[in-house]
Each structure stands twice: as C-alpha cells, then as structure tokens.
Amino acid sequence: MADRELCQVAAVIPAAGIGRRMGTCASKALFTLAGQSVLHLSLQAMVESGWLDVLVIVARTEEMDTISALLADWPPVPTAIVPGGAERSDSVRAGLEWLAVWPDWLHEARHFVAVHDAARPLLSRVLWERILGEALREGAAIPGLSPADTVKQVDGGGRVTATVSRENLMSVQTPQVFVFEKLLEAHRRAHQEGHQATDDAQIWEMSGWSVKVVPGERENLKVTTPFDLVLAEAILRQRGFAHESGPGL
C-alpha cells in the first residue's frame, strides 16, 4: 500500500435514512448488535486499521445529538456530524462539502474518501484494506460480488421478459473509495444536472471515469430488514462478539 504519511483518508458515512422495513422511523445505525451500535460496528474496521484521518457522519437533524453522544468517546479521529439531505446523494455531497473546507488536510498529501453505509456492521479489516489499497493505485475502487442466484428481467406485471447472463454482472457493496477532489467534482456536477444515484460509483461513472471492482465479502451485508439483524447477530457471535441480549434498538 502507499506510504501512509503521504495519504489522507476520510470517511463519509450517510446515516440519514430511516428503517421503514424495520418498522421504525429511527436510523438503522442506532440499532444494537452484540452490545454495540450498528454505527460503531460499521466504523470499527476502518478505525482500527489506522487508515482513517477524519470522519463525517451525515445524519437526520433530529438524531444528530443522539449520534454525537454515541460517539463521544470513540473513534479517536476528528469527527463531524452534519445534517443530511432529502436523498442519499444529497447527504453524501453534504459530507464532501464539509471536508472541502476542513482546515487540517495536509496540502502535500494525496486525499481519498471512503463512502460507507452506516448499516453495514460486518465490514472486515481485510476487505477494507483490500479496497483502499486498490483505490490508492487506481483512483477509485469498490467491493463487488457475482450474483449467486439466476437473474430475471421482468415487466411491470411481474412476468419474465428475459434471463440475464450473470457473467459480467456484479452486486456492489460499500465502502467505496475515491480520490476526494474528483468525487466532490462529480457530485457537484451531478447535483447541477439534477442526477441522483444509489451509490457513489454511479456518480463517478457519470463523469466518464473508471472504477475498479475488487472481491467483496458475503458477510459484508447491509442491515435492511429484521432478518438481516438476526443474521448479523449470528455472524458477530461466530466472530466472538458475545452479548446476553439480542438485536434491537
């Protein structure tokens, strides 16, 4: 990997969404797994790797104080909590704009930013360093997996119109890591043109830039439904995270 002293790595964590499929209006980042918040678990690998210089959590205004209290004693890096926007792309852009005026970036350093879902609590350090290492070489890297199931294309009525070859398809995850200045530029351009996206690689691609996909991990799941909480809890217990209470708020 690149010389640590010549690189600055920030993370933007969009946590402004709500867990409708969880039956709650609270952020999924505030749920508890194995005695820790989903947010803490989602950050752990990045923080413990030593490859994180600044952290920006993008949250709903009404949850900013809760998240601030949650992160009062950890992580040991400069942390900002900023209000999110109406859509995911708006929230990520808000975090990037905060970084753009952060006074402590080293001017001689190369700057990278990781965008990571607040509800992916099973990110491993191995996967984080794999993505980051490739991004430092290529300028942009994301984790991806080949679909495990047959993929069908359907019409509006739910009828199959085609079976899609899986050969060149990838299901992508986070964290996604990019050269900071270029991702900010791409987000500003997309906003001016009225574009939204479900991930930041799509915003990057809109500018005509390439993204390297590295092997992701099946365990790096996004907590979206109650079943995901149960599955994540089981995986954490297998990893040695033991707690007497189960998943919940």
C-alpha beads as a LAMMPS data file, in Angstrom:
LAMMPS data file: protein, C-alpha beads

249 atoms
248 bonds

1 atom types
1 bond types

-500.0 500.0 xlo xhi
-500.0 500.0 ylo yhi
-500.0 500.0 zlo zhi

Masses

1 110.0

Atoms # bond

1 1 1 0.000 0.000 0.000
2 1 1 1.049 3.619 -0.469
3 1 1 3.167 5.499 2.065
4 1 1 0.831 6.320 4.963
5 1 1 2.450 9.706 5.555
6 1 1 1.663 10.821 2.000
7 1 1 -2.036 9.997 2.131
8 1 1 -5.014 11.427 3.969
9 1 1 -8.101 9.227 4.184
10 1 1 -11.520 10.491 5.197
11 1 1 -14.797 8.630 5.552
12 1 1 -18.284 9.953 4.849
13 1 1 -20.992 7.855 6.478
14 1 1 -24.540 8.554 5.247
15 1 1 -26.784 7.754 8.218
16 1 1 -29.778 9.956 7.414
17 1 1 -32.053 7.177 6.183
18 1 1 -34.788 5.592 8.283
19 1 1 -35.531 1.914 8.839
20 1 1 -39.018 1.665 7.336
21 1 1 -38.607 -2.040 6.618
22 1 1 -37.563 -2.412 10.265
23 1 1 -40.893 -0.929 11.316
24 1 1 -39.267 2.169 12.815
25 1 1 -38.586 5.786 11.941
26 1 1 -35.153 5.657 13.593
27 1 1 -31.881 5.316 11.719
28 1 1 -30.693 1.725 11.335
29 1 1 -27.291 2.957 12.556
30 1 1 -28.774 3.262 16.052
31 1 1 -29.816 -0.386 16.335
32 1 1 -27.827 -2.582 18.710
33 1 1 -25.977 -5.765 17.779
34 1 1 -23.869 -7.825 20.200
35 1 1 -23.983 -4.982 22.696
36 1 1 -22.733 -2.326 20.275
37 1 1 -24.465 0.098 17.951
38 1 1 -24.617 -0.770 14.273
39 1 1 -22.805 2.533 13.650
40 1 1 -19.889 1.586 15.914
41 1 1 -19.577 -1.803 14.261
42 1 1 -19.707 -0.277 10.767
43 1 1 -16.771 2.000 11.619
44 1 1 -14.630 -0.447 13.561
45 1 1 -12.506 -1.944 10.780
46 1 1 -11.661 1.456 9.265
47 1 1 -10.724 2.989 12.614
48 1 1 -8.656 0.045 13.863
49 1 1 -6.711 -0.177 10.593
50 1 1 -5.047 3.172 11.280
51 1 1 -6.065 4.308 7.779
52 1 1 -8.592 6.938 8.800
53 1 1 -7.804 10.602 9.427
54 1 1 -11.217 12.248 9.661
55 1 1 -14.802 11.052 9.911
56 1 1 -18.013 12.728 8.773
57 1 1 -21.352 11.284 9.855
58 1 1 -24.310 12.626 7.866
59 1 1 -27.464 12.333 9.954
60 1 1 -31.060 13.443 10.274
61 1 1 -31.223 16.717 12.206
62 1 1 -33.327 15.176 14.977
63 1 1 -30.746 12.404 15.545
64 1 1 -27.562 14.485 15.466
65 1 1 -27.419 14.903 19.263
66 1 1 -28.024 11.183 19.791
67 1 1 -25.223 10.242 17.420
68 1 1 -22.933 12.851 18.948
69 1 1 -23.467 11.306 22.395
70 1 1 -22.989 7.815 20.970
71 1 1 -19.588 8.789 19.535
72 1 1 -18.467 10.959 22.460
73 1 1 -15.562 8.689 23.468
74 1 1 -14.851 6.940 20.162
75 1 1 -13.456 6.969 17.485
76 1 1 -10.128 8.695 18.209
77 1 1 -10.112 10.747 14.992
78 1 1 -11.596 14.200 14.251
79 1 1 -15.323 13.640 13.789
80 1 1 -18.076 15.896 12.474
81 1 1 -21.806 15.245 12.423
82 1 1 -23.606 17.198 9.716
83 1 1 -27.265 17.319 8.610
84 1 1 -28.262 15.139 5.680
85 1 1 -30.346 15.857 2.612
86 1 1 -33.522 14.534 1.064
87 1 1 -31.763 11.785 -0.919
88 1 1 -28.641 9.692 -0.340
89 1 1 -26.662 11.641 -2.956
90 1 1 -27.577 14.901 -1.204
91 1 1 -26.318 13.532 2.110
92 1 1 -23.024 12.320 0.675
93 1 1 -22.492 15.652 -1.065
94 1 1 -23.109 17.448 2.257
95 1 1 -20.355 15.368 3.846
96 1 1 -17.961 16.021 0.975
97 1 1 -18.634 19.769 1.121
98 1 1 -17.781 19.741 4.826
99 1 1 -14.490 18.010 4.055
100 1 1 -13.750 20.594 1.350
101 1 1 -13.467 23.324 3.994
102 1 1 -11.872 21.217 6.723
103 1 1 -8.710 23.169 7.620
104 1 1 -6.471 20.272 8.631
105 1 1 -5.904 18.470 5.338
106 1 1 -2.177 18.226 4.659
107 1 1 -1.608 20.164 1.441
108 1 1 1.162 17.886 0.229
109 1 1 -0.857 14.703 0.789
110 1 1 -2.995 12.693 -1.607
111 1 1 -6.597 12.818 -0.437
112 1 1 -9.012 9.900 -0.577
113 1 1 -12.529 9.494 0.738
114 1 1 -14.426 6.339 1.615
115 1 1 -18.212 6.404 1.483
116 1 1 -19.604 3.636 3.660
117 1 1 -23.164 2.689 4.602
118 1 1 -23.886 3.273 8.285
119 1 1 -25.787 -0.026 8.304
120 1 1 -23.001 -2.393 7.172
121 1 1 -21.752 -3.608 10.559
122 1 1 -19.767 -6.630 9.337
123 1 1 -17.034 -4.909 7.311
124 1 1 -13.770 -6.747 7.897
125 1 1 -10.377 -5.107 8.125
126 1 1 -9.135 -7.393 5.336
127 1 1 -11.825 -6.136 2.959
128 1 1 -11.333 -2.502 3.966
129 1 1 -7.591 -2.651 3.286
130 1 1 -8.178 -4.507 0.003
131 1 1 -10.491 -1.758 -1.271
132 1 1 -8.303 1.062 -0.004
133 1 1 -5.123 -0.403 -1.467
134 1 1 -6.716 -0.721 -4.900
135 1 1 -8.137 2.810 -4.710
136 1 1 -4.717 4.233 -3.901
137 1 1 -3.422 2.595 -7.094
138 1 1 -6.410 3.095 -9.402
139 1 1 -8.118 6.237 -8.082
140 1 1 -11.429 4.505 -7.368
141 1 1 -12.321 1.063 -6.023
142 1 1 -15.475 -0.660 -4.818
143 1 1 -16.252 -4.163 -3.489
144 1 1 -18.489 -6.418 -5.542
145 1 1 -19.841 -9.946 -5.728
146 1 1 -21.138 -12.014 -8.621
147 1 1 -24.871 -12.699 -8.170
148 1 1 -25.427 -16.067 -6.524
149 1 1 -28.909 -16.512 -7.985
150 1 1 -30.261 -16.592 -11.528
151 1 1 -31.238 -13.057 -12.581
152 1 1 -34.523 -12.457 -14.418
153 1 1 -35.719 -9.299 -16.135
154 1 1 -39.468 -8.727 -15.657
155 1 1 -42.120 -6.361 -16.960
156 1 1 -44.439 -4.134 -14.941
157 1 1 -46.776 -7.036 -14.336
158 1 1 -44.068 -9.262 -12.886
159 1 1 -43.777 -11.507 -15.935
160 1 1 -40.336 -12.651 -17.051
161 1 1 -39.121 -10.981 -20.235
162 1 1 -35.528 -12.274 -20.223
163 1 1 -32.969 -14.267 -18.282
164 1 1 -29.914 -12.107 -17.756
165 1 1 -26.440 -13.588 -18.021
166 1 1 -24.554 -13.276 -14.730
167 1 1 -21.168 -13.416 -16.426
168 1 1 -20.489 -9.677 -16.331
169 1 1 -22.843 -8.648 -13.516
170 1 1 -21.711 -7.541 -10.060
171 1 1 -23.664 -6.737 -6.922
172 1 1 -21.721 -3.939 -5.240
173 1 1 -21.217 -3.014 -1.611
174 1 1 -19.512 -0.319 0.440
175 1 1 -17.096 1.114 1.433
176 1 1 -16.381 2.734 -1.904
177 1 1 -13.123 4.693 -2.033
178 1 1 -12.238 7.538 -4.414
179 1 1 -9.825 10.406 -4.960
180 1 1 -11.523 13.060 -2.856
181 1 1 -11.305 16.071 -5.169
182 1 1 -12.661 14.130 -8.143
183 1 1 -15.589 12.651 -6.217
184 1 1 -16.520 16.118 -4.954
185 1 1 -16.361 17.434 -8.509
186 1 1 -18.537 14.548 -9.740
187 1 1 -21.134 15.108 -7.029
188 1 1 -21.318 18.833 -7.722
189 1 1 -21.779 18.179 -11.434
190 1 1 -24.465 15.553 -10.834
191 1 1 -26.317 17.924 -8.500
192 1 1 -26.222 20.749 -11.052
193 1 1 -27.604 18.390 -13.700
194 1 1 -30.324 17.024 -11.396
195 1 1 -28.983 13.466 -11.144
196 1 1 -29.409 11.142 -8.164
197 1 1 -27.750 7.762 -7.687
198 1 1 -27.995 4.757 -5.400
199 1 1 -24.227 4.576 -4.927
200 1 1 -21.246 6.864 -5.402
201 1 1 -19.608 4.772 -8.083
202 1 1 -22.547 5.704 -10.312
203 1 1 -21.898 9.409 -9.650
204 1 1 -18.217 8.823 -10.510
205 1 1 -19.149 6.927 -13.690
206 1 1 -21.353 9.827 -14.860
207 1 1 -18.151 11.857 -15.208
208 1 1 -16.675 9.231 -17.515
209 1 1 -14.173 7.835 -15.026
210 1 1 -13.489 4.136 -14.452
211 1 1 -13.949 2.220 -11.216
212 1 1 -12.047 -0.913 -10.188
213 1 1 -14.141 -3.667 -8.601
214 1 1 -12.405 -5.826 -6.014
215 1 1 -13.796 -9.034 -4.479
216 1 1 -16.288 -8.224 -1.756
217 1 1 -17.426 -10.475 1.096
218 1 1 -20.804 -12.174 1.527
219 1 1 -20.755 -11.273 5.206
220 1 1 -20.492 -7.557 4.407
221 1 1 -24.274 -7.329 4.329
222 1 1 -26.408 -4.217 4.692
223 1 1 -28.873 -4.355 7.562
224 1 1 -32.225 -3.595 5.931
225 1 1 -34.789 -5.994 7.395
226 1 1 -35.325 -7.685 10.782
227 1 1 -33.915 -10.898 9.283
228 1 1 -30.679 -9.064 8.481
229 1 1 -30.359 -8.101 12.155
230 1 1 -30.723 -11.724 13.227
231 1 1 -28.196 -12.874 10.621
232 1 1 -25.701 -10.131 11.548
233 1 1 -26.049 -11.004 15.233
234 1 1 -25.307 -14.659 14.472
235 1 1 -22.216 -13.754 12.438
236 1 1 -20.950 -11.452 15.181
237 1 1 -21.374 -14.206 17.769
238 1 1 -19.431 -16.550 15.496
239 1 1 -16.684 -13.920 15.369
240 1 1 -16.561 -13.841 19.158
241 1 1 -18.844 -10.890 19.919
242 1 1 -20.921 -12.303 22.779
243 1 1 -23.718 -10.398 24.492
244 1 1 -26.652 -11.636 26.517
245 1 1 -29.247 -9.510 24.754
246 1 1 -30.309 -9.870 21.141
247 1 1 -30.547 -7.284 18.380
248 1 1 -32.754 -4.241 18.819
249 1 1 -32.927 -0.509 19.366

Bonds

1 1 1 2
2 1 2 3
3 1 3 4
4 1 4 5
5 1 5 6
6 1 6 7
7 1 7 8
8 1 8 9
9 1 9 10
10 1 10 11
11 1 11 12
12 1 12 13
13 1 13 14
14 1 14 15
15 1 15 16
16 1 16 17
17 1 17 18
18 1 18 19
19 1 19 20
20 1 20 21
21 1 21 22
22 1 22 23
23 1 23 24
24 1 24 25
25 1 25 26
26 1 26 27
27 1 27 28
28 1 28 29
29 1 29 30
30 1 30 31
31 1 31 32
32 1 32 33
33 1 33 34
34 1 34 35
35 1 35 36
36 1 36 37
37 1 37 38
38 1 38 39
39 1 39 40
40 1 40 41
41 1 41 42
42 1 42 43
43 1 43 44
44 1 44 45
45 1 45 46
46 1 46 47
47 1 47 48
48 1 48 49
49 1 49 50
50 1 50 51
51 1 51 52
52 1 52 53
53 1 53 54
54 1 54 55
55 1 55 56
56 1 56 57
57 1 57 58
58 1 58 59
59 1 59 60
60 1 60 61
61 1 61 62
62 1 62 63
63 1 63 64
64 1 64 65
65 1 65 66
66 1 66 67
67 1 67 68
68 1 68 69
69 1 69 70
70 1 70 71
71 1 71 72
72 1 72 73
73 1 73 74
74 1 74 75
75 1 75 76
76 1 76 77
77 1 77 78
78 1 78 79
79 1 79 80
80 1 80 81
81 1 81 82
82 1 82 83
83 1 83 84
84 1 84 85
85 1 85 86
86 1 86 87
87 1 87 88
88 1 88 89
89 1 89 90
90 1 90 91
91 1 91 92
92 1 92 93
93 1 93 94
94 1 94 95
95 1 95 96
96 1 96 97
97 1 97 98
98 1 98 99
99 1 99 100
100 1 100 101
101 1 101 102
102 1 102 103
103 1 103 104
104 1 104 105
105 1 105 106
106 1 106 107
107 1 107 108
108 1 108 109
109 1 109 110
110 1 110 111
111 1 111 112
112 1 112 113
113 1 113 114
114 1 114 115
115 1 115 116
116 1 116 117
117 1 117 118
118 1 118 119
119 1 119 120
120 1 120 121
121 1 121 122
122 1 122 123
123 1 123 124
124 1 124 125
125 1 125 126
126 1 126 127
127 1 127 128
128 1 128 129
129 1 129 130
130 1 130 131
131 1 131 132
132 1 132 133
133 1 133 134
134 1 134 135
135 1 135 136
136 1 136 137
137 1 137 138
138 1 138 139
139 1 139 140
140 1 140 141
141 1 141 142
142 1 142 143
143 1 143 144
144 1 144 145
145 1 145 146
146 1 146 147
147 1 147 148
148 1 148 149
149 1 149 150
150 1 150 151
151 1 151 152
152 1 152 153
153 1 153 154
154 1 154 155
155 1 155 156
156 1 156 157
157 1 157 158
158 1 158 159
159 1 159 160
160 1 160 161
161 1 161 162
162 1 162 163
163 1 163 164
164 1 164 165
165 1 165 166
166 1 166 167
167 1 167 168
168 1 168 169
169 1 169 170
170 1 170 171
171 1 171 172
172 1 172 173
173 1 173 174
174 1 174 175
175 1 175 176
176 1 176 177
177 1 177 178
178 1 178 179
179 1 179 180
180 1 180 181
181 1 181 182
182 1 182 183
183 1 183 184
184 1 184 185
185 1 185 186
186 1 186 187
187 1 187 188
188 1 188 189
189 1 189 190
190 1 190 191
191 1 191 192
192 1 192 193
193 1 193 194
194 1 194 195
195 1 195 196
196 1 196 197
197 1 197 198
198 1 198 199
199 1 199 200
200 1 200 201
201 1 201 202
202 1 202 203
203 1 203 204
204 1 204 205
205 1 205 206
206 1 206 207
207 1 207 208
208 1 208 209
209 1 209 210
210 1 210 211
211 1 211 212
212 1 212 213
213 1 213 214
214 1 214 215
215 1 215 216
216 1 216 217
217 1 217 218
218 1 218 219
219 1 219 220
220 1 220 221
221 1 221 222
222 1 222 223
223 1 223 224
224 1 224 225
225 1 225 226
226 1 226 227
227 1 227 228
228 1 228 229
229 1 229 230
230 1 230 231
231 1 231 232
232 1 232 233
233 1 233 234
234 1 234 235
235 1 235 236
236 1 236 237
237 1 237 238
238 1 238 239
239 1 239 240
240 1 240 241
241 1 241 242
242 1 242 243
243 1 243 244
244 1 244 245
245 1 245 246
246 1 246 247
247 1 247 248
248 1 248 249
